[in-house]
Amino acid sequence: MDISKLSHGAKLVLAGTVAFLLVSFFNWQEVEFGDIASAGVSMWHGWGFLAGLLAIALLVWEGLRLANIEVALPVGPAMTSAFIAILLLISTVLKFLVDNEFRTFWAWLGLA
């Protein structure tokens, strides 16, 4: 597996998806109860679960491309990546809008 064989766009997709998955495990919503305690949820609740699965699917798809494994699809590999990425964007925006209370920095970073 030689990552230099991938296009710059594919490398950017890989790096962005890995960063998104890392950010997804931090609390996207959090509430503090004075100095006593705090509680929060990561991206993996509600619509965020779908976003996480799509991010994993995108990583697997790009990994298959990196390993030169051909998958017969009616569209090209770049279009498949774009389609998964668009679904990932939609589900992330839905997560961001539906769970709009007590957002943290991580929610804004994940949306970016």
Secondary structure, 3 states (H helix, E strand, C coil): CCHHHCCHHHHHHHHHHHHHHHHHCCEEEEEEECCCEEEEEECCCCHHHHHHHHHHHHHHHHHHHHCCCCCCCCCCHHHHHHHHHHHHHHHHHHHHHHCCCCECHHHHHHHC
